[in-house]
Amino acid sequence: MATQPDVGDAREELGTGIRATAFGRFVIFFRYRTSDVEIVRILSGDQDPKLL
């Protein structure tokens, strides 16, 4: 993620700057910060992030 800034899909409906990318059977929600990447949440692909 840190070396590929275009990875993931924007998910602004979940919060400002939130992006999501699949990794195996998980979905990783993250946002870019000035000098690093903040992992916001990791969910099983079966879960609906809007319900959490």
mmCIF entry with sequence, helices, sheets and N, C-alpha, C, O atoms, coordinates in Angstrom:
data_MODEL
# 
_entry.id   MODEL 
# 
_entity.id                         1 
_entity.type                       polymer 
_entity.pdbx_number_of_molecules   1 
# 
_entity_poly.entity_id                      1 
_entity_poly.type                           'polypeptide(L)' 
_entity_poly.nstd_linkage                   no 
_entity_poly.nstd_monomer                   no 
_entity_poly.pdbx_seq_one_letter_code       MATQPDVGDAREELGTGIRATAFGRFVIFFRYRTSDVEIVRILSGDQDPKLL 
_entity_poly.pdbx_seq_one_letter_code_can   MATQPDVGDAREELGTGIRATAFGRFVIFFRYRTSDVEIVRILSGDQDPKLL 
_entity_poly.pdbx_strand_id                 A 
# 
loop_
_entity_poly_seq.entity_id 
_entity_poly_seq.num 
_entity_poly_seq.mon_id 
_entity_poly_seq.hetero 
1 1  MET n 
1 2  ALA n 
1 3  THR n 
1 4  GLN n 
1 5  PRO n 
1 6  ASP n 
1 7  VAL n 
1 8  GLY n 
1 9  ASP n 
1 10 ALA n 
1 11 ARG n 
1 12 GLU n 
1 13 GLU n 
1 14 LEU n 
1 15 GLY n 
1 16 THR n 
1 17 GLY n 
1 18 ILE n 
1 19 ARG n 
1 20 ALA n 
1 21 THR n 
1 22 ALA n 
1 23 PHE n 
1 24 GLY n 
1 25 ARG n 
1 26 PHE n 
1 27 VAL n 
1 28 ILE n 
1 29 PHE n 
1 30 PHE n 
1 31 ARG n 
1 32 TYR n 
1 33 ARG n 
1 34 THR n 
1 35 SER n 
1 36 ASP n 
1 37 VAL n 
1 38 GLU n 
1 39 ILE n 
1 40 VAL n 
1 41 ARG n 
1 42 ILE n 
1 43 LEU n 
1 44 SER n 
1 45 GLY n 
1 46 ASP n 
1 47 GLN n 
1 48 ASP n 
1 49 PRO n 
1 50 LYS n 
1 51 LEU n 
1 52 LEU n 
# 
_struct_asym.id          A 
_struct_asym.entity_id   1 
# 
loop_
_struct_conf.conf_type_id 
_struct_conf.id 
_struct_conf.pdbx_PDB_helix_id 
_struct_conf.beg_label_comp_id 
_struct_conf.beg_label_asym_id 
_struct_conf.beg_label_seq_id 
_struct_conf.pdbx_beg_PDB_ins_code 
_struct_conf.end_label_comp_id 
_struct_conf.end_label_asym_id 
_struct_conf.end_label_seq_id 
_struct_conf.pdbx_end_PDB_ins_code 
_struct_conf.beg_auth_comp_id 
_struct_conf.beg_auth_asym_id 
_struct_conf.beg_auth_seq_id 
_struct_conf.end_auth_comp_id 
_struct_conf.end_auth_asym_id 
_struct_conf.end_auth_seq_id 
_struct_conf.pdbx_PDB_helix_class 
_struct_conf.details 
_struct_conf.pdbx_PDB_helix_length 
HELX_P HELX_P1 AA1 GLU A 12 ? LEU A 14 ? GLU A 12 LEU A 14 5 ? 3 
HELX_P HELX_P2 AA2 PRO A 49 ? LEU A 51 ? PRO A 49 LEU A 51 5 ? 3 
# 
_struct_conf_type.id          HELX_P 
_struct_conf_type.criteria    ? 
_struct_conf_type.reference   ? 
# 
_struct_sheet.id               AA1 
_struct_sheet.type             ? 
_struct_sheet.number_strands   4 
_struct_sheet.details          ? 
# 
loop_
_struct_sheet_order.sheet_id 
_struct_sheet_order.range_id_1 
_struct_sheet_order.range_id_2 
_struct_sheet_order.offset 
_struct_sheet_order.sense 
AA1 1 2 ? anti-parallel 
AA1 2 3 ? anti-parallel 
AA1 3 4 ? anti-parallel 
# 
loop_
_struct_sheet_range.sheet_id 
_struct_sheet_range.id 
_struct_sheet_range.beg_label_comp_id 
_struct_sheet_range.beg_label_asym_id 
_struct_sheet_range.beg_label_seq_id 
_struct_sheet_range.pdbx_beg_PDB_ins_code 
_struct_sheet_range.end_label_comp_id 
_struct_sheet_range.end_label_asym_id 
_struct_sheet_range.end_label_seq_id 
_struct_sheet_range.pdbx_end_PDB_ins_code 
_struct_sheet_range.beg_auth_comp_id 
_struct_sheet_range.beg_auth_asym_id 
_struct_sheet_range.beg_auth_seq_id 
_struct_sheet_range.end_auth_comp_id 
_struct_sheet_range.end_auth_asym_id 
_struct_sheet_range.end_auth_seq_id 
AA1 1 ASP A 9  ? ALA A 10 ? ASP A 9  ALA A 10 
AA1 2 ARG A 19 ? PHE A 23 ? ARG A 19 PHE A 23 
AA1 3 PHE A 26 ? TYR A 32 ? PHE A 26 TYR A 32 
AA1 4 VAL A 37 ? SER A 44 ? VAL A 37 SER A 44 
# 
loop_
_atom_site.group_PDB 
_atom_site.id 
_atom_site.type_symbol 
_atom_site.label_atom_id 
_atom_site.label_alt_id 
_atom_site.label_comp_id 
_atom_site.label_asym_id 
_atom_site.label_entity_id 
_atom_site.label_seq_id 
_atom_site.pdbx_PDB_ins_code 
_atom_site.Cartn_x 
_atom_site.Cartn_y 
_atom_site.Cartn_z 
_atom_site.occupancy 
_atom_site.B_iso_or_equiv 
_atom_site.pdbx_formal_charge 
_atom_site.auth_seq_id 
_atom_site.auth_comp_id 
_atom_site.auth_asym_id 
_atom_site.auth_atom_id 
_atom_site.pdbx_PDB_model_num 
ATOM 1   N N  . MET A 1 1  ? 0.817   -1.190  0.000  1.00 0.00 ? 1  MET A N  1 
ATOM 2   C CA . MET A 1 1  ? 0.000   0.000   0.000  1.00 0.00 ? 1  MET A CA 1 
ATOM 3   C C  . MET A 1 1  ? 0.861   1.254   0.000  1.00 0.00 ? 1  MET A C  1 
ATOM 4   O O  . MET A 1 1  ? 0.597   2.198   -0.745 1.00 0.00 ? 1  MET A O  1 
ATOM 5   N N  . ALA A 1 2  ? 1.886   1.258   0.835  1.00 0.00 ? 2  ALA A N  1 
ATOM 6   C CA . ALA A 1 2  ? 2.715   2.453   0.944  1.00 0.00 ? 2  ALA A CA 1 
ATOM 7   C C  . ALA A 1 2  ? 3.470   2.742   -0.351 1.00 0.00 ? 2  ALA A C  1 
ATOM 8   O O  . ALA A 1 2  ? 3.754   3.900   -0.657 1.00 0.00 ? 2  ALA A O  1 
ATOM 9   N N  . THR A 1 3  ? 3.795   1.703   -1.107 1.00 0.00 ? 3  THR A N  1 
ATOM 10  C CA . THR A 1 3  ? 4.555   1.908   -2.340 1.00 0.00 ? 3  THR A CA 1 
ATOM 11  C C  . THR A 1 3  ? 3.665   1.987   -3.573 1.00 0.00 ? 3  THR A C  1 
ATOM 12  O O  . THR A 1 3  ? 4.157   2.270   -4.665 1.00 0.00 ? 3  THR A O  1 
ATOM 13  N N  . GLN A 1 4  ? 2.359   1.741   -3.421 1.00 0.00 ? 4  GLN A N  1 
ATOM 14  C CA . GLN A 1 4  ? 1.416   1.790   -4.539 1.00 0.00 ? 4  GLN A CA 1 
ATOM 15  C C  . GLN A 1 4  ? 0.216   2.649   -4.138 1.00 0.00 ? 4  GLN A C  1 
ATOM 16  O O  . GLN A 1 4  ? -0.823  2.106   -3.765 1.00 0.00 ? 4  GLN A O  1 
ATOM 17  N N  . PRO A 1 5  ? 0.335   3.957   -4.205 1.00 0.00 ? 5  PRO A N  1 
ATOM 18  C CA . PRO A 1 5  ? -0.710  4.844   -3.680 1.00 0.00 ? 5  PRO A CA 1 
ATOM 19  C C  . PRO A 1 5  ? -2.070  4.748   -4.376 1.00 0.00 ? 5  PRO A C  1 
ATOM 20  O O  . PRO A 1 5  ? -3.063  5.243   -3.845 1.00 0.00 ? 5  PRO A O  1 
ATOM 21  N N  . ASP A 1 6  ? -2.132  4.127   -5.544 1.00 0.00 ? 6  ASP A N  1 
ATOM 22  C CA . ASP A 1 6  ? -3.423  4.012   -6.236 1.00 0.00 ? 6  ASP A CA 1 
ATOM 23  C C  . ASP A 1 6  ? -4.142  2.706   -5.919 1.00 0.00 ? 6  ASP A C  1 
ATOM 24  O O  . ASP A 1 6  ? -5.195  2.427   -6.493 1.00 0.00 ? 6  ASP A O  1 
ATOM 25  N N  . VAL A 1 7  ? -3.591  1.904   -5.016 1.00 0.00 ? 7  VAL A N  1 
ATOM 26  C CA . VAL A 1 7  ? -4.212  0.625   -4.687 1.00 0.00 ? 7  VAL A CA 1 
ATOM 27  C C  . VAL A 1 7  ? -5.529  0.853   -3.939 1.00 0.00 ? 7  VAL A C  1 
ATOM 28  O O  . VAL A 1 7  ? -5.665  1.809   -3.176 1.00 0.00 ? 7  VAL A O  1 
ATOM 29  N N  . GLY A 1 8  ? -6.475  -0.021  -4.165 1.00 0.00 ? 8  GLY A N  1 
ATOM 30  C CA . GLY A 1 8  ? -7.751  0.063   -3.448 1.00 0.00 ? 8  GLY A CA 1 
ATOM 31  C C  . GLY A 1 8  ? -8.742  0.998   -4.101 1.00 0.00 ? 8  GLY A C  1 
ATOM 32  O O  . GLY A 1 8  ? -8.414  1.792   -4.983 1.00 0.00 ? 8  GLY A O  1 
ATOM 33  N N  . ASP A 1 9  ? -9.972  0.870   -3.629 1.00 0.00 ? 9  ASP A N  1 
ATOM 34  C CA . ASP A 1 9  ? -11.072 1.701   -4.124 1.00 0.00 ? 9  ASP A CA 1 
ATOM 35  C C  . ASP A 1 9  ? -11.457 2.715   -3.059 1.00 0.00 ? 9  ASP A C  1 
ATOM 36  O O  . ASP A 1 9  ? -11.492 2.391   -1.872 1.00 0.00 ? 9  ASP A O  1 
ATOM 37  N N  . ALA A 1 10 ? -11.742 3.931   -3.476 1.00 0.00 ? 10 ALA A N  1 
ATOM 38  C CA . ALA A 1 10 ? -12.195 4.960   -2.538 1.00 0.00 ? 10 ALA A CA 1 
ATOM 39  C C  . ALA A 1 10 ? -13.521 4.531   -1.925 1.00 0.00 ? 10 ALA A C  1 
ATOM 40  O O  . ALA A 1 10 ? -14.415 4.061   -2.629 1.00 0.00 ? 10 ALA A O  1 
ATOM 41  N N  . ARG A 1 11 ? -13.645 4.695   -0.612 1.00 0.00 ? 11 ARG A N  1 
ATOM 42  C CA . ARG A 1 11 ? -14.878 4.356   0.117  1.00 0.00 ? 11 ARG A CA 1 
ATOM 43  C C  . ARG A 1 11 ? -15.252 5.534   1.005  1.00 0.00 ? 11 ARG A C  1 
ATOM 44  O O  . ARG A 1 11 ? -15.381 5.394   2.221  1.00 0.00 ? 11 ARG A O  1 
ATOM 45  N N  . GLU A 1 12 ? -15.422 6.688   0.389  1.00 0.00 ? 12 GLU A N  1 
ATOM 46  C CA . GLU A 1 12 ? -15.708 7.929   1.118  1.00 0.00 ? 12 GLU A CA 1 
ATOM 47  C C  . GLU A 1 12 ? -16.979 7.843   1.957  1.00 0.00 ? 12 GLU A C  1 
ATOM 48  O O  . GLU A 1 12 ? -17.123 8.579   2.933  1.00 0.00 ? 12 GLU A O  1 
ATOM 49  N N  . GLU A 1 13 ? -17.908 6.949   1.589  1.00 0.00 ? 13 GLU A N  1 
ATOM 50  C CA . GLU A 1 13 ? -19.128 6.812   2.385  1.00 0.00 ? 13 GLU A CA 1 
ATOM 51  C C  . GLU A 1 13 ? -18.842 6.248   3.777  1.00 0.00 ? 13 GLU A C  1 
ATOM 52  O O  . GLU A 1 13 ? -19.690 6.321   4.666  1.00 0.00 ? 13 GLU A O  1 
ATOM 53  N N  . LEU A 1 14 ? -17.645 5.684   3.961  1.00 0.00 ? 14 LEU A N  1 
ATOM 54  C CA . LEU A 1 14 ? -17.248 5.136   5.262  1.00 0.00 ? 14 LEU A CA 1 
ATOM 55  C C  . LEU A 1 14 ? -16.397 6.106   6.075  1.00 0.00 ? 14 LEU A C  1 
ATOM 56  O O  . LEU A 1 14 ? -16.144 5.876   7.257  1.00 0.00 ? 14 LEU A O  1 
ATOM 57  N N  . GLY A 1 15 ? -15.959 7.184   5.441  1.00 0.00 ? 15 GLY A N  1 
ATOM 58  C CA . GLY A 1 15 ? -15.147 8.184   6.136  1.00 0.00 ? 15 GLY A CA 1 
ATOM 59  C C  . GLY A 1 15 ? -14.202 8.867   5.164  1.00 0.00 ? 15 GLY A C  1 
ATOM 60  O O  . GLY A 1 15 ? -13.891 8.324   4.104  1.00 0.00 ? 15 GLY A O  1 
ATOM 61  N N  . THR A 1 16 ? -13.756 10.031  5.519  1.00 0.00 ? 16 THR A N  1 
ATOM 62  C CA . THR A 1 16 ? -12.878 10.821  4.663  1.00 0.00 ? 16 THR A CA 1 
ATOM 63  C C  . THR A 1 16 ? -11.562 10.095  4.411  1.00 0.00 ? 16 THR A C  1 
ATOM 64  O O  . THR A 1 16 ? -10.860 9.702   5.343  1.00 0.00 ? 16 THR A O  1 
ATOM 65  N N  . GLY A 1 17 ? -11.246 9.927   3.140  1.00 0.00 ? 17 GLY A N  1 
ATOM 66  C CA . GLY A 1 17 ? -9.977  9.324   2.756  1.00 0.00 ? 17 GLY A CA 1 
ATOM 67  C C  . GLY A 1 17 ? -9.902  7.815   2.874  1.00 0.00 ? 17 GLY A C  1 
ATOM 68  O O  . GLY A 1 17 ? -8.843  7.236   2.631  1.00 0.00 ? 17 GLY A O  1 
ATOM 69  N N  . ILE A 1 18 ? -10.995 7.160   3.238  1.00 0.00 ? 18 ILE A N  1 
ATOM 70  C CA . ILE A 1 18 ? -10.967 5.706   3.412  1.00 0.00 ? 18 ILE A CA 1 
ATOM 71  C C  . ILE A 1 18 ? -10.908 5.021   2.050  1.00 0.00 ? 18 ILE A C  1 
ATOM 72  O O  . ILE A 1 18 ? -11.626 5.389   1.121  1.00 0.00 ? 18 ILE A O  1 
ATOM 73  N N  . ARG A 1 19 ? -10.040 4.020   1.953  1.00 0.00 ? 19 ARG A N  1 
ATOM 74  C CA . ARG A 1 19 ? -9.918  3.183   0.762  1.00 0.00 ? 19 ARG A CA 1 
ATOM 75  C C  . ARG A 1 19 ? -10.021 1.736   1.204  1.00 0.00 ? 19 ARG A C  1 
ATOM 76  O O  . ARG A 1 19 ? -9.815  1.433   2.379  1.00 0.00 ? 19 ARG A O  1 
ATOM 77  N N  . ALA A 1 20 ? -10.334 0.839   0.284  1.00 0.00 ? 20 ALA A N  1 
ATOM 78  C CA . ALA A 1 20 ? -10.458 -0.585  0.610  1.00 0.00 ? 20 ALA A CA 1 
ATOM 79  C C  . ALA A 1 20 ? -9.792  -1.410  -0.475 1.00 0.00 ? 20 ALA A C  1 
ATOM 80  O O  . ALA A 1 20 ? -9.841  -1.071  -1.658 1.00 0.00 ? 20 ALA A O  1 
ATOM 81  N N  . THR A 1 21 ? -9.168  -2.500  -0.050 1.00 0.00 ? 21 THR A N  1 
ATOM 82  C CA . THR A 1 21 ? -8.569  -3.437  -0.990 1.00 0.00 ? 21 THR A CA 1 
ATOM 83  C C  . THR A 1 21 ? -8.744  -4.850  -0.457 1.00 0.00 ? 21 THR A C  1 
ATOM 84  O O  . THR A 1 21 ? -8.713  -5.081  0.752  1.00 0.00 ? 21 THR A O  1 
ATOM 85  N N  . ALA A 1 22 ? -8.926  -5.787  -1.372 1.00 0.00 ? 22 ALA A N  1 
ATOM 86  C CA . ALA A 1 22 ? -9.072  -7.189  -0.983 1.00 0.00 ? 22 ALA A CA 1 
ATOM 87  C C  . ALA A 1 22 ? -7.689  -7.814  -0.816 1.00 0.00 ? 22 ALA A C  1 
ATOM 88  O O  . ALA A 1 22 ? -6.753  -7.510  -1.555 1.00 0.00 ? 22 ALA A O  1 
ATOM 89  N N  . PHE A 1 23 ? -7.592  -8.696  0.176  1.00 0.00 ? 23 PHE A N  1 
ATOM 90  C CA . PHE A 1 23 ? -6.373  -9.465  0.405  1.00 0.00 ? 23 PHE A CA 1 
ATOM 91  C C  . PHE A 1 23 ? -6.815  -10.848 0.847  1.00 0.00 ? 23 PHE A C  1 
ATOM 92  O O  . PHE A 1 23 ? -7.211  -11.047 1.996  1.00 0.00 ? 23 PHE A O  1 
ATOM 93  N N  . GLY A 1 24 ? -6.745  -11.796 -0.066 1.00 0.00 ? 24 GLY A N  1 
ATOM 94  C CA . GLY A 1 24 ? -7.278  -13.123 0.231  1.00 0.00 ? 24 GLY A CA 1 
ATOM 95  C C  . GLY A 1 24 ? -8.767  -13.021 0.467  1.00 0.00 ? 24 GLY A C  1 
ATOM 96  O O  . GLY A 1 24 ? -9.487  -12.450 -0.352 1.00 0.00 ? 24 GLY A O  1 
ATOM 97  N N  . ARG A 1 25 ? -9.242  -13.569 1.580  1.00 0.00 ? 25 ARG A N  1 
ATOM 98  C CA . ARG A 1 25 ? -10.676 -13.477 1.882  1.00 0.00 ? 25 ARG A CA 1 
ATOM 99  C C  . ARG A 1 25 ? -11.005 -12.321 2.809  1.00 0.00 ? 25 ARG A C  1 
ATOM 100 O O  . ARG A 1 25 ? -12.085 -12.279 3.398  1.00 0.00 ? 25 ARG A O  1 
ATOM 101 N N  . PHE A 1 26 ? -10.077 -11.384 2.940  1.00 0.00 ? 26 PHE A N  1 
ATOM 102 C CA . PHE A 1 26 ? -10.272 -10.227 3.810  1.00 0.00 ? 26 PHE A CA 1 
ATOM 103 C C  . PHE A 1 26 ? -10.336 -8.945  2.998  1.00 0.00 ? 26 PHE A C  1 
ATOM 104 O O  . PHE A 1 26 ? -9.835  -8.876  1.876  1.00 0.00 ? 26 PHE A O  1 
ATOM 105 N N  . VAL A 1 27 ? -10.961 -7.936  3.583  1.00 0.00 ? 27 VAL A N  1 
ATOM 106 C CA . VAL A 1 27 ? -10.976 -6.599  3.003  1.00 0.00 ? 27 VAL A CA 1 
ATOM 107 C C  . VAL A 1 27 ? -10.278 -5.682  3.998  1.00 0.00 ? 27 VAL A C  1 
ATOM 108 O O  . VAL A 1 27 ? -10.644 -5.634  5.172  1.00 0.00 ? 27 VAL A O  1 
ATOM 109 N N  . ILE A 1 28 ? -9.277  -4.957  3.525  1.00 0.00 ? 28 ILE A N  1 
ATOM 110 C CA . ILE A 1 28 ? -8.511  -4.048  4.368  1.00 0.00 ? 28 ILE A CA 1 
ATOM 111 C C  . ILE A 1 28 ? -8.964  -2.620  4.074  1.00 0.00 ? 28 ILE A C  1 
ATOM 112 O O  . ILE A 1 28 ? -8.932  -2.169  2.929  1.00 0.00 ? 28 ILE A O  1 
ATOM 113 N N  . PHE A 1 29 ? -9.382  -1.925  5.115  1.00 0.00 ? 29 PHE A N  1 
ATOM 114 C CA . PHE A 1 29 ? -9.791  -0.524  5.003  1.00 0.00 ? 29 PHE A CA 1 
ATOM 115 C C  . PHE A 1 29 ? -8.660  0.326   5.560  1.00 0.00 ? 29 PHE A C  1 
ATOM 116 O O  . PHE A 1 29 ? -8.167  0.069   6.659  1.00 0.00 ? 29 PHE A O  1 
ATOM 117 N N  . PHE A 1 30 ? -8.254  1.329   4.812  1.00 0.00 ? 30 PHE A N  1 
ATOM 118 C CA . PHE A 1 30 ? -7.092  2.117   5.205  1.00 0.00 ? 30 PHE A CA 1 
ATOM 119 C C  . PHE A 1 30 ? -7.213  3.538   4.699  1.00 0.00 ? 30 PHE A C  1 
ATOM 120 O O  . PHE A 1 30 ? -8.092  3.856   3.899  1.00 0.00 ? 30 PHE A O  1 
ATOM 121 N N  . ARG A 1 31 ? -6.316  4.390   5.177  1.00 0.00 ? 31 ARG A N  1 
ATOM 122 C CA . ARG A 1 31 ? -6.220  5.750   4.648  1.00 0.00 ? 31 ARG A CA 1 
ATOM 123 C C  . ARG A 1 31 ? -4.746  6.142   4.640  1.00 0.00 ? 31 ARG A C  1 
ATOM 124 O O  . ARG A 1 31 ? -3.965  5.724   5.495  1.00 0.00 ? 31 ARG A O  1 
ATOM 125 N N  . TYR A 1 32 ? -4.395  6.944   3.665  1.00 0.00 ? 32 TYR A N  1 
ATOM 126 C CA . TYR A 1 32 ? -3.038  7.460   3.573  1.00 0.00 ? 32 TYR A CA 1 
ATOM 127 C C  . TYR A 1 32 ? -2.903  8.667   4.476  1.00 0.00 ? 32 TYR A C  1 
ATOM 128 O O  . TYR A 1 32 ? -3.785  9.525   4.521  1.00 0.00 ? 32 TYR A O  1 
ATOM 129 N N  . ARG A 1 33 ? -1.790  8.730   5.199  1.00 0.00 ? 33 ARG A N  1 
ATOM 130 C CA . ARG A 1 33 ? -1.466  9.908   6.008  1.00 0.00 ? 33 ARG A CA 1 
ATOM 131 C C  . ARG A 1 33 ? -0.196  10.520  5.433  1.00 0.00 ? 33 ARG A C  1 
ATOM 132 O O  . ARG A 1 33 ? 0.356   9.998   4.464  1.00 0.00 ? 33 ARG A O  1 
ATOM 133 N N  . THR A 1 34 ? 0.264   11.591  6.000  1.00 0.00 ? 34 THR A N  1 
ATOM 134 C CA . THR A 1 34 ? 1.413   12.310  5.457  1.00 0.00 ? 34 THR A CA 1 
ATOM 135 C C  . THR A 1 34 ? 2.623   11.414  5.240  1.00 0.00 ? 34 THR A C  1 
ATOM 136 O O  . THR A 1 34 ? 3.241   11.461  4.177  1.00 0.00 ? 34 THR A O  1 
ATOM 137 N N  . SER A 1 35 ? 2.968   10.604  6.224  1.00 0.00 ? 35 SER A N  1 
ATOM 138 C CA . SER A 1 35 ? 4.187   9.805   6.105  1.00 0.00 ? 35 SER A CA 1 
ATOM 139 C C  . SER A 1 35 ? 3.968   8.300   6.244  1.00 0.00 ? 35 SER A C  1 
ATOM 140 O O  . SER A 1 35 ? 4.936   7.540   6.274  1.00 0.00 ? 35 SER A O  1 
ATOM 141 N N  . ASP A 1 36 ? 2.715   7.859   6.329  1.00 0.00 ? 36 ASP A N  1 
ATOM 142 C CA . ASP A 1 36 ? 2.465   6.431   6.473  1.00 0.00 ? 36 ASP A CA 1 
ATOM 143 C C  . ASP A 1 36 ? 1.048   6.066   6.049  1.00 0.00 ? 36 ASP A C  1 
ATOM 144 O O  . ASP A 1 36 ? 0.306   6.897   5.523  1.00 0.00 ? 36 ASP A O  1 
ATOM 145 N N  . VAL A 1 37 ? 0.692   4.820   6.285  1.00 0.00 ? 37 VAL A N  1 
ATOM 146 C CA . VAL A 1 37 ? -0.643  4.309   5.968  1.00 0.00 ? 37 VAL A CA 1 
ATOM 147 C C  . VAL A 1 37 ? -1.291  3.878   7.279  1.00 0.00 ? 37 VAL A C  1 
ATOM 148 O O  . VAL A 1 37 ? -0.684  3.151   8.065  1.00 0.00 ? 37 VAL A O  1 
ATOM 149 N N  . GLU A 1 38 ? -2.511  4.320   7.511  1.00 0.00 ? 38 GLU A N  1 
ATOM 150 C CA . GLU A 1 38 ? -3.253  3.919   8.704  1.00 0.00 ? 38 GLU A CA 1 
ATOM 151 C C  . GLU A 1 38 ? -4.227  2.807   8.317  1.00 0.00 ? 38 GLU A C  1 
ATOM 152 O O  . GLU A 1 38 ? -5.098  3.006   7.471  1.00 0.00 ? 38 GLU A O  1 
ATOM 153 N N  . ILE A 1 39 ? -4.077  1.642   8.937  1.00 0.00 ? 39 ILE A N  1 
ATOM 154 C CA . ILE A 1 39 ? -5.033  0.552   8.751  1.00 0.00 ? 39 ILE A CA 1 
ATOM 155 C C  . ILE A 1 39 ? -6.208  0.846   9.671  1.00 0.00 ? 39 ILE A C  1 
ATOM 156 O O  . ILE A 1 39 ? -6.047  0.894   10.891 1.00 0.00 ? 39 ILE A O  1 
ATOM 157 N N  . VAL A 1 40 ? -7.374  1.040   9.099  1.00 0.00 ? 40 VAL A N  1 
ATOM 158 C CA . VAL A 1 40 ? -8.556  1.409   9.865  1.00 0.00 ? 40 VAL A CA 1 
ATOM 159 C C  . VAL A 1 40 ? -9.276  0.170   10.388 1.00 0.00 ? 40 VAL A C  1 
ATOM 160 O O  . VAL A 1 40 ? -9.707  0.131   11.540 1.00 0.00 ? 40 VAL A O  1 
ATOM 161 N N  . ARG A 1 41 ? -9.401  -0.843  9.526  1.00 0.00 ? 41 ARG A N  1 
ATOM 162 C CA . ARG A 1 41 ? -10.114 -2.057  9.918  1.00 0.00 ? 41 ARG A CA 1 
ATOM 163 C C  . ARG A 1 41 ? -9.810  -3.158  8.912  1.00 0.00 ? 41 ARG A C  1 
ATOM 164 O O  . ARG A 1 41 ? -9.564  -2.890  7.736  1.00 0.00 ? 41 ARG A O  1 
ATOM 165 N N  . ILE A 1 42 ? -9.829  -4.397  9.384  1.00 0.00 ? 42 ILE A N  1 
ATOM 166 C CA . ILE A 1 42 ? -9.717  -5.568  8.522  1.00 0.00 ? 42 ILE A CA 1 
ATOM 167 C C  . ILE A 1 42 ? -10.940 -6.430  8.795  1.00 0.00 ? 42 ILE A C  1 
ATOM 168 O O  . ILE A 1 42 ? -11.204 -6.819  9.933  1.00 0.00 ? 42 ILE A O  1 
ATOM 169 N N  . LEU A 1 43 ? -11.682 -6.722  7.729  1.00 0.00 ? 43 LEU A N  1 
ATOM 170 C CA . LEU A 1 43 ? -12.905 -7.512  7.869  1.00 0.00 ? 43 LEU A CA 1 
ATOM 171 C C  . LEU A 1 43 ? -12.840 -8.749  6.987  1.00 0.00 ? 43 LEU A C  1 
ATOM 172 O O  . LEU A 1 43 ? -12.152 -8.768  5.967  1.00 0.00 ? 43 LEU A O  1 
ATOM 173 N N  . SER A 1 44 ? -13.564 -9.775  7.395  1.00 0.00 ? 44 SER A N  1 
ATOM 174 C CA . SER A 1 44 ? -13.795 -10.912 6.520  1.00 0.00 ? 44 SER A CA 1 
ATOM 175 C C  . SER A 1 44 ? -14.619 -10.402 5.347  1.00 0.00 ? 44 SER A C  1 
ATOM 176 O O  . SER A 1 44 ? -15.471 -9.532  5.528  1.00 0.00 ? 44 SER A O  1 
ATOM 177 N N  . GLY A 1 45 ? -14.387 -10.917 4.170  1.00 0.00 ? 45 GLY A N  1 
ATOM 178 C CA . GLY A 1 45 ? -15.133 -10.490 2.992  1.00 0.00 ? 45 GLY A CA 1 
ATOM 179 C C  . GLY A 1 45 ? -16.631 -10.729 3.110  1.00 0.00 ? 45 GLY A C  1 
ATOM 180 O O  . GLY A 1 45 ? -17.407 -10.181 2.327  1.00 0.00 ? 45 GLY A O  1 
ATOM 181 N N  . ASP A 1 46 ? -17.051 -11.547 4.089  1.00 0.00 ? 46 ASP A N  1 
ATOM 182 C CA . ASP A 1 46 ? -18.473 -11.839 4.302  1.00 0.00 ? 46 ASP A CA 1 
ATOM 183 C C  . ASP A 1 46 ? -19.197 -10.739 5.061  1.00 0.00 ? 46 ASP A C  1 
ATOM 184 O O  . ASP A 1 46 ? -20.427 -10.704 5.058  1.00 0.00 ? 46 ASP A O  1 
ATOM 185 N N  . GLN A 1 47 ? -18.468 -9.842  5.709  1.00 0.00 ? 47 GLN A N  1 
ATOM 186 C CA . GLN A 1 47 ? -19.089 -8.821  6.547  1.00 0.00 ? 47 GLN A CA 1 
ATOM 187 C C  . GLN A 1 47 ? -19.424 -7.567  5.748  1.00 0.00 ? 47 GLN A C  1 
ATOM 188 O O  . GLN A 1 47 ? -18.741 -7.236  4.779  1.00 0.00 ? 47 GLN A O  1 
ATOM 189 N N  . ASP A 1 48 ? -20.476 -6.877  6.159  1.00 0.00 ? 48 ASP A N  1 
ATOM 190 C CA . ASP A 1 48 ? -20.889 -5.619  5.532  1.00 0.00 ? 48 ASP A CA 1 
ATOM 191 C C  . ASP A 1 48 ? -20.328 -4.476  6.363  1.00 0.00 ? 48 ASP A C  1 
ATOM 192 O O  . ASP A 1 48 ? -20.751 -4.290  7.504  1.00 0.00 ? 48 ASP A O  1 
ATOM 193 N N  . PRO A 1 49 ? -19.379 -3.695  5.821  1.00 0.00 ? 49 PRO A N  1 
ATOM 194 C CA . PRO A 1 49 ? -18.759 -2.626  6.610  1.00 0.00 ? 49 PRO A CA 1 
ATOM 195 C C  . PRO A 1 49 ? -19.729 -1.542  7.059  1.00 0.00 ? 49 PRO A C  1 
ATOM 196 O O  . PRO A 1 49 ? -19.460 -0.849  8.040  1.00 0.00 ? 49 PRO A O  1 
ATOM 197 N N  . LYS A 1 50 ? -20.844 -1.379  6.367  1.00 0.00 ? 50 LYS A N  1 
ATOM 198 C CA . LYS A 1 50 ? -21.822 -0.356  6.753  1.00 0.00 ? 50 LYS A CA 1 
ATOM 199 C C  . LYS A 1 50 ? -22.551 -0.722  8.039  1.00 0.00 ? 50 LYS A C  1 
ATOM 200 O O  . LYS A 1 50 ? -23.101 0.152   8.709  1.00 0.00 ? 50 LYS A O  1 
ATOM 201 N N  . LEU A 1 51 ? -22.560 -2.009  8.389  1.00 0.00 ? 51 LEU A N  1 
ATOM 202 C CA . LEU A 1 51 ? -23.264 -2.452  9.589  1.00 0.00 ? 51 LEU A CA 1 
ATOM 203 C C  . LEU A 1 51 ? -22.388 -2.395  10.838 1.00 0.00 ? 51 LEU A C  1 
ATOM 204 O O  . LEU A 1 51 ? -22.888 -2.572  11.948 1.00 0.00 ? 51 LEU A O  1 
ATOM 205 N N  . LEU A 1 52 ? -21.117 -2.156  10.675 1.00 0.00 ? 52 LEU A N  1 
ATOM 206 C CA . LEU A 1 52 ? -20.195 -2.161  11.825 1.00 0.00 ? 52 LEU A CA 1 
ATOM 207 C C  . LEU A 1 52 ? -19.927 -0.783  12.354 1.00 0.00 ? 52 LEU A C  1 
ATOM 208 O O  . LEU A 1 52 ? -19.174 -0.626  13.315 1.00 0.00 ? 52 LEU A O  1 
# 
